[in-house]
Amino acid sequence: MAATAVLVWYLVIAGPQGGMVVLPSTFDKREQCAAAITEYQKQPTPTGWSVQCVPSASPFTNNGSAE
């Protein structure tokens, strides 16, 4: 059986001092994450802050042990 990678997208906010915050929301598709960024950018944002979608392998893949 071949293992398939399923990506979960996280919304990450980076601050001007180099800190990052991963929001607790996850998205199944990059388009959903991009839509959240579009909504976020409708608000005035402080200088130096950035928002991006970061993919991560799902914990439900068959690439390791379940222990």
C-alpha positions in Angstrom: 0.0 0.0 0.0 1.4 3.4 -1.0 1.4 6.1 1.6 -0.3 9.3 0.6 0.6 12.6 2.1 -2.3 14.8 3.1 -1.5 18.4 3.7 -3.0 20.5 6.4 -2.6 24.3 6.0 -1.8 26.5 8.9 -2.2 30.3 9.0 1.0 31.8 10.3 1.5 35.4 11.4 5.0 36.7 11.6 5.9 39.8 13.6 8.5 42.5 12.8 10.8 41.3 15.7 11.0 37.8 14.1 8.3 36.1 16.2 5.7 33.8 14.7 2.2 32.8 15.8 0.5 29.7 14.3 -3.2 30.2 14.6 -5.2 27.3 16.0 -7.3 27.0 12.8 -6.3 24.5 10.1 -7.5 24.4 6.5 -7.9 21.3 4.3 -7.1 23.3 1.1 -4.7 26.1 0.4 -7.6 28.0 -1.2 -9.4 28.1 2.2 -6.3 29.4 3.8 -5.8 32.0 1.1 -9.4 33.2 1.6 -8.7 33.7 5.3 -5.6 35.8 4.4 -7.7 37.9 2.1 -10.2 38.5 4.9 -7.4 39.4 7.3 -5.9 41.9 4.9 -9.1 43.8 4.7 -8.3 45.1 8.2 -5.4 47.7 8.6 -2.3 45.7 9.7 0.6 47.1 11.6 3.9 47.7 9.7 6.2 44.8 9.5 3.6 42.0 10.1 3.0 39.3 7.5 0.6 36.5 7.1 1.1 33.3 5.1 -0.2 29.8 4.6 2.2 27.0 5.7 1.6 23.4 4.7 2.3 20.6 7.2 2.0 16.8 6.8 -1.2 15.5 8.4 -0.7 13.4 11.6 -3.1 10.9 10.0 -0.7 9.8 7.3 0.8 6.3 7.3 4.4 7.5 7.5 5.2 6.5 11.1 4.1 4.7 14.1 1.0 5.7 16.0 2.7 5.6 19.4 
